[in-house]
Amino acid sequence: MTTHDYSIELTWTGNTGTGTNSYRGFSRDHEVAAAGTETILGSSDPAFRGDATRWNPEQLYLASIAQCHMLWYLHLATQARLVVTGYSDNPTGIMIEEATGAGQFESVTLHPTVTIASGSDPAVAEELHERVGDYCFIARSINTPIHHEVTVHVR
């Protein structure tokens, strides 16, 4: 078994002078960094007093699922000799917030649009999306159901 270690730096930058003295008295702004990468400016969702011009954890959650799915899909396509020439996705997620303020994602739907070379099998292009969940580290680590609404174009 191989292990991989990951680390980031998370720094809250939202102290407006009084810390967390009151719920409305501080900013949710923060920075996410890792060695060798650009800093991600983060906040909470505007519904939770965040800054809409910064990434929020819910968007990053969707991004991590979609990125992992795409990368494994491309890997599986190579193994299946499926020639992918284009890939894009517009993932969506539904999060349920309880009256207590706690919440969780009810579902995530990936909407990949895949372009394959002439001579590649569109049925294989669709089927591979179902297999990705067996390999994607993120999908295997969460309990949110992930659905796929795939569009395949043959070039």
Contacts in CASP RR format, 6 or more apart in sequence:
PFRMAT RR
TARGET T0000
AUTHOR 0000-0000-0000
METHOD contacts of the structure
MODEL  1
MTTHDYSIELTWTGNTGTGTNSYRGFSRDHEVAAAGTETILGSSDPAFRG
DATRWNPEQLYLASIAQCHMLWYLHLATQARLVVTGYSDNPTGIMIEEAT
GAGQFESVTLHPTVTIASGSDPAVAEELHERVGDYCFIARSINTPIHHEV
TVHVR
7 34 0 8 1.000
7 35 0 8 1.000
8 32 0 8 1.000
8 33 0 8 1.000
8 34 0 8 1.000
9 31 0 8 1.000
9 32 0 8 1.000
9 33 0 8 1.000
9 34 0 8 1.000
10 30 0 8 1.000
10 31 0 8 1.000
10 32 0 8 1.000
11 30 0 8 1.000
11 31 0 8 1.000
11 33 0 8 1.000
12 29 0 8 1.000
12 30 0 8 1.000
13 27 0 8 1.000
13 29 0 8 1.000
13 30 0 8 1.000
13 31 0 8 1.000
14 26 0 8 1.000
14 27 0 8 1.000
14 28 0 8 1.000
14 29 0 8 1.000
14 30 0 8 1.000
15 26 0 8 1.000
15 27 0 8 1.000
16 25 0 8 1.000
16 26 0 8 1.000
16 27 0 8 1.000
18 25 0 8 1.000
18 26 0 8 1.000
19 25 0 8 1.000
19 26 0 8 1.000
20 26 0 8 1.000
23 49 0 8 1.000
24 49 0 8 1.000
27 43 0 8 1.000
27 50 0 8 1.000
27 51 0 8 1.000
28 43 0 8 1.000
28 44 0 8 1.000
28 48 0 8 1.000
28 49 0 8 1.000
28 50 0 8 1.000
28 51 0 8 1.000
29 41 0 8 1.000
29 42 0 8 1.000
29 43 0 8 1.000
29 50 0 8 1.000
29 51 0 8 1.000
29 54 0 8 1.000
30 42 0 8 1.000
30 43 0 8 1.000
31 39 0 8 1.000
31 40 0 8 1.000
31 41 0 8 1.000
31 42 0 8 1.000
32 39 0 8 1.000
32 40 0 8 1.000
32 42 0 8 1.000
32 55 0 8 1.000
33 39 0 8 1.000
33 40 0 8 1.000
40 55 0 8 1.000
40 60 0 8 1.000
41 53 0 8 1.000
41 54 0 8 1.000
41 55 0 8 1.000
42 51 0 8 1.000
42 54 0 8 1.000
42 55 0 8 1.000
42 56 0 8 1.000
43 50 0 8 1.000
43 51 0 8 1.000
43 54 0 8 1.000
43 55 0 8 1.000
43 56 0 8 1.000
44 50 0 8 1.000
44 56 0 8 1.000
44 57 0 8 1.000
45 56 0 8 1.000
45 58 0 8 1.000
46 52 0 8 1.000
50 56 0 8 1.000
58 95 0 8 1.000
58 105 0 8 1.000
61 105 0 8 1.000
62 91 0 8 1.000
62 92 0 8 1.000
62 93 0 8 1.000
62 108 0 8 1.000
63 91 0 8 1.000
64 138 0 8 1.000
65 91 0 8 1.000
65 108 0 8 1.000
65 110 0 8 1.000
65 136 0 8 1.000
65 138 0 8 1.000
65 139 0 8 1.000
65 142 0 8 1.000
65 144 0 8 1.000
65 146 0 8 1.000
66 89 0 8 1.000
66 91 0 8 1.000
66 110 0 8 1.000
67 138 0 8 1.000
68 136 0 8 1.000
68 137 0 8 1.000
68 138 0 8 1.000
68 139 0 8 1.000
69 89 0 8 1.000
69 110 0 8 1.000
69 112 0 8 1.000
69 129 0 8 1.000
69 132 0 8 1.000
69 133 0 8 1.000
69 136 0 8 1.000
69 138 0 8 1.000
69 139 0 8 1.000
69 146 0 8 1.000
70 87 0 8 1.000
70 89 0 8 1.000
70 112 0 8 1.000
71 136 0 8 1.000
72 132 0 8 1.000
72 133 0 8 1.000
72 135 0 8 1.000
72 136 0 8 1.000
73 84 0 8 1.000
73 87 0 8 1.000
73 112 0 8 1.000
73 114 0 8 1.000
73 128 0 8 1.000
73 129 0 8 1.000
73 132 0 8 1.000
74 84 0 8 1.000
74 87 0 8 1.000
75 135 0 8 1.000
76 128 0 8 1.000
76 131 0 8 1.000
76 132 0 8 1.000
76 135 0 8 1.000
77 83 0 8 1.000
77 84 0 8 1.000
77 125 0 8 1.000
77 128 0 8 1.000
80 124 0 8 1.000
80 128 0 8 1.000
82 116 0 8 1.000
82 120 0 8 1.000
82 121 0 8 1.000
82 124 0 8 1.000
82 125 0 8 1.000
82 128 0 8 1.000
83 116 0 8 1.000
83 117 0 8 1.000
83 119 0 8 1.000
83 120 0 8 1.000
84 114 0 8 1.000
84 115 0 8 1.000
84 116 0 8 1.000
84 117 0 8 1.000
84 120 0 8 1.000
84 125 0 8 1.000
85 115 0 8 1.000
85 116 0 8 1.000
85 117 0 8 1.000
85 155 0 8 1.000
86 114 0 8 1.000
86 115 0 8 1.000
87 112 0 8 1.000
87 113 0 8 1.000
87 114 0 8 1.000
87 115 0 8 1.000
88 112 0 8 1.000
88 113 0 8 1.000
89 110 0 8 1.000
89 111 0 8 1.000
89 112 0 8 1.000
89 113 0 8 1.000
90 111 0 8 1.000
91 108 0 8 1.000
91 109 0 8 1.000
91 110 0 8 1.000
91 111 0 8 1.000
92 108 0 8 1.000
92 109 0 8 1.000
92 111 0 8 1.000
93 105 0 8 1.000
93 106 0 8 1.000
93 107 0 8 1.000
93 108 0 8 1.000
93 109 0 8 1.000
94 105 0 8 1.000
94 106 0 8 1.000
94 107 0 8 1.000
94 108 0 8 1.000
95 103 0 8 1.000
95 104 0 8 1.000
95 105 0 8 1.000
95 106 0 8 1.000
96 103 0 8 1.000
96 104 0 8 1.000
96 105 0 8 1.000
96 106 0 8 1.000
97 103 0 8 1.000
104 144 0 8 1.000
105 144 0 8 1.000
106 144 0 8 1.000
106 145 0 8 1.000
107 144 0 8 1.000
107 145 0 8 1.000
107 146 0 8 1.000
107 147 0 8 1.000
108 144 0 8 1.000
108 145 0 8 1.000
108 146 0 8 1.000
108 147 0 8 1.000
109 146 0 8 1.000
109 147 0 8 1.000
109 148 0 8 1.000
109 149 0 8 1.000
110 129 0 8 1.000
110 146 0 8 1.000
110 147 0 8 1.000
110 148 0 8 1.000
110 149 0 8 1.000
111 149 0 8 1.000
111 150 0 8 1.000
111 151 0 8 1.000
112 129 0 8 1.000
112 148 0 8 1.000
112 150 0 8 1.000
112 151 0 8 1.000
113 150 0 8 1.000
113 151 0 8 1.000
113 152 0 8 1.000
113 153 0 8 1.000
114 125 0 8 1.000
114 150 0 8 1.000
114 151 0 8 1.000
114 152 0 8 1.000
114 153 0 8 1.000
115 152 0 8 1.000
115 153 0 8 1.000
115 154 0 8 1.000
115 155 0 8 1.000
116 122 0 8 1.000
116 125 0 8 1.000
116 152 0 8 1.000
116 153 0 8 1.000
116 154 0 8 1.000
116 155 0 8 1.000
117 154 0 8 1.000
117 155 0 8 1.000
118 154 0 8 1.000
118 155 0 8 1.000
119 154 0 8 1.000
120 154 0 8 1.000
122 152 0 8 1.000
122 154 0 8 1.000
125 150 0 8 1.000
125 152 0 8 1.000
126 150 0 8 1.000
126 152 0 8 1.000
129 148 0 8 1.000
129 150 0 8 1.000
130 148 0 8 1.000
132 139 0 8 1.000
133 139 0 8 1.000
133 140 0 8 1.000
133 146 0 8 1.000
134 140 0 8 1.000
139 146 0 8 1.000
END
